[in-house]
Amino acid sequence: QVQLVESGGGLVQAGGSLRLSCATSRRIFSISTMGWYRQAPGKQRELVATIAVTGRTDYAESVKGRFTISRDNAKNTVDLQMNSLKPEDTAVYYCNADTYPTYWGQGTQVTVSS
């Protein structure tokens, strides 16, 4: 049973923008810190950004000032707005709900061409 459904992603030129969205159930969304992680080929999965139920956000240093995470409590969605994209942002991006058990989305490919 799919708990997190991601959308967005794709191919964009360097300097461009993309928006990722992740939808889940009210049950999961209301109690979870939601986050986005990414995994590039040959690298470990890394945190990109998280947003707590309180709205507190946290970002990886590499994306600060370029990416914005937000959550819509009415729609039970968490979005990641990515601006000024760089080739090194190329990765599979995963949505995460940090609860017990933890949930992961299926991943969505983001490719930034130079």
C-alpha positions in Angstrom: 0.0 0.0 0.0 1.5 3.3 -1.1 1.6 5.8 1.7 3.5 8.7 0.1 2.8 9.8 -3.5 5.3 12.1 -5.2 4.9 14.2 -8.2 7.0 16.7 -10.1 10.6 16.3 -11.1 12.0 16.1 -14.6 14.7 17.6 -16.7 15.7 21.2 -16.4 18.6 23.4 -17.4 21.0 24.8 -14.9 19.5 27.9 -13.3 16.0 26.7 -13.8 13.3 25.7 -11.3 11.3 22.7 -10.4 8.6 21.9 -7.8 8.2 18.5 -6.1 5.0 17.6 -4.3 4.3 14.7 -1.9 0.8 13.7 -0.8 -0.1 11.4 2.1 -2.9 10.5 4.4 -4.1 12.8 7.1 -3.2 10.2 9.7 0.4 10.3 8.7 0.7 13.9 7.8 -0.7 15.2 11.1 1.9 13.6 13.3 5.0 13.6 11.1 8.0 15.7 10.3 8.0 15.6 6.6 11.1 15.8 4.5 12.8 15.4 1.2 16.0 13.4 0.7 18.0 12.7 -2.4 20.3 10.1 -3.8 22.7 10.7 -6.6 24.3 7.7 -8.5 27.1 6.1 -6.4 26.3 8.3 -3.4 24.4 7.8 -0.1 21.0 9.2 0.4 21.2 12.6 2.0 18.8 15.0 3.7 17.6 18.0 1.6 15.0 19.6 3.8 12.6 18.8 6.6 9.5 20.6 8.0 8.1 19.8 11.3 4.4 19.8 12.3 5.1 23.1 14.0 6.4 24.5 10.7 10.0 24.6 11.7 12.3 24.0 8.7 15.8 22.6 8.3 17.9 22.6 5.2 21.1 21.1 4.0 23.8 23.7 3.6 24.1 23.0 -0.1 20.5 24.0 -0.8 20.0 26.9 1.6 18.7 30.0 -0.1 17.7 28.0 -3.2 15.2 25.4 -2.0 12.0 26.0 0.0 10.0 23.3 1.8 6.4 23.9 2.7 3.5 21.9 4.0 -0.2 22.4 3.2 -2.2 21.2 6.2 -5.5 21.3 4.3 -4.2 19.1 1.5 -1.8 16.9 3.5 1.0 17.7 1.1 4.6 18.8 1.4 6.2 20.6 -1.5 9.8 21.4 -2.3 10.4 24.4 -4.5 13.8 24.2 -6.1 15.3 27.3 -7.7 18.6 28.1 -9.2 19.2 24.4 -9.8 22.7 23.2 -10.4 23.9 20.0 -12.2 25.0 18.7 -8.7 21.3 18.7 -7.7 20.8 15.8 -10.1 19.4 12.9 -8.1 16.4 10.8 -7.3 14.4 12.7 -4.7 12.4 10.9 -2.0 9.7 12.1 0.2 9.8 11.0 3.8 7.4 10.9 6.8 9.4 10.7 10.0 7.1 8.7 12.2 7.0 5.1 13.4 7.2 3.3 11.1 8.9 5.7 8.8 7.5 6.0 5.3 9.2 6.7 2.0 7.9 7.7 -1.4 8.9 5.8 -4.6 11.3 8.6 -5.7 11.2 11.0 -8.5 14.1 11.8 -10.8 15.5 15.3 -11.1 18.0 16.0 -13.8 19.8 19.3 -14.2 21.7 19.8 -17.4 24.7 22.1 -17.7 
